């Protein structure tokens, strides 16, 4: 039996499970939407963004080559930290 549900009645275990999955779904949807918007905006507005220079390169090229990769890593770090917080909060219920 997972630690999340140990020592609980069926009703409180159900509430804890629903709360956990609601928080997890909300976090996943938020991060997925931000990932999509960042990708879409950078690629859709690439011509306009190429007017700006970043470390001597057009901004759209920099974002496609390295910037979005750094943003992906940041999204993964945010997911990891938030999931750790959600798990700890739900274990204390």
ZIJOBEL-V909235 format. One record per backbone hydrogen bond with DSSP energy under -1.0 kcal/mol. CO is the residue of the C=O (numbers start at 1). NH is the residue of the N-H. If there is no record, write none. Layout:
co:CO nh:NH
co:CO nh:NH
//
This chain:
co:2 nh:5
co:5 nh:8
co:9 nh:13
co:10 nh:14
co:11 nh:15
co:12 nh:16
co:13 nh:17
co:14 nh:18
co:15 nh:19
co:16 nh:20
co:17 nh:21
co:18 nh:22
co:19 nh:23
co:20 nh:24
co:21 nh:25
co:22 nh:26
co:23 nh:27
co:24 nh:28
co:25 nh:29
co:26 nh:30
co:27 nh:31
co:28 nh:32
co:29 nh:33
co:30 nh:34
co:31 nh:35
co:32 nh:36
co:33 nh:37
co:34 nh:38
co:35 nh:39
co:36 nh:40
co:37 nh:41
co:38 nh:42
co:39 nh:43
co:40 nh:44
co:41 nh:45
co:45 nh:49
co:46 nh:50
co:48 nh:51
co:49 nh:52
co:52 nh:59
co:54 nh:57
co:57 nh:54
co:58 nh:62
co:59 nh:63
co:60 nh:64
co:61 nh:65
co:62 nh:66
co:62 nh:67
co:63 nh:68
co:66 nh:70
co:67 nh:71
co:68 nh:72
co:69 nh:73
co:70 nh:74
co:71 nh:75
co:72 nh:76
co:73 nh:77
co:74 nh:78
co:75 nh:79
co:76 nh:80
co:77 nh:81
co:78 nh:82
co:79 nh:83
co:80 nh:84
co:81 nh:85
co:82 nh:86
co:83 nh:87
co:84 nh:88
co:85 nh:89
co:86 nh:90
co:87 nh:91
co:88 nh:92
//
